Amino acid sequence: MIAFLSISEAVTPPAPISSERTTSTHEGIITMTTTGEDTRPLPLIGQAVGQAQASLTRLLTGILAGTDTSYLLWLGLQRLNAMGGQPTREAYEADVGYWLQLDGPAAARLAGDVVAAGLAVAGDDGLIAVSARGRALRQEVLAASAQITGPMLATIDRADLDTTIRTLQEITRRAGETNTTEGNR
């Protein structure tokens, strides 16, 4: 398949613009067309990321079902780990509230559920830390996930995977900056 990138290459002169001009949502957009067997338009990045996320989430929820862990509880454990495994409870609740789009009471409830499930421990010093059980669950789920995704990812060029990861991390960083500057955080 060959891909062509073009910016509206006009063969004929454009039509005159009338005073009742309607704007097109496609003006100024660079389009990619393909030749070959599959000539469907390329999906937007949001659609492609969403479809990949949905597919991987289905695989993950199947693995989590075998451990009796809910998807939300898993996400709570993952956020705790991403924060270094021992933030203040207040910082942890703010983090899960932001990343999982939970209001204050729901974020507090999730933090309590992570502790109640034994995946974290809350100290008298106000810190919440990943427990030995939480670390063991992470290892178990990540190992089971690697058995499924490992062969799938092994067929994809390593440089492409590295680029994808860096690109998604940069999009996440920029989106976070946008949310912060717009007061959405």
Secondary structure, DSSP 8 states (H G I E B T S, - for coil): -EEEEES---SS------TT----TTTT--EEEEESS-------HHHHHHHHHHHHHHHHHHHHHTTT--HHHHHHHHHHHHTTS--BHHHHHHHHHHHTT--HHHHHHHHHHHHHTTSEEE-TTSBEEE-HHHHHHHHHHHHHHHHHHHHHHHTS-HHHHHHHHHHHHHHHHHHHHHHHHTT--
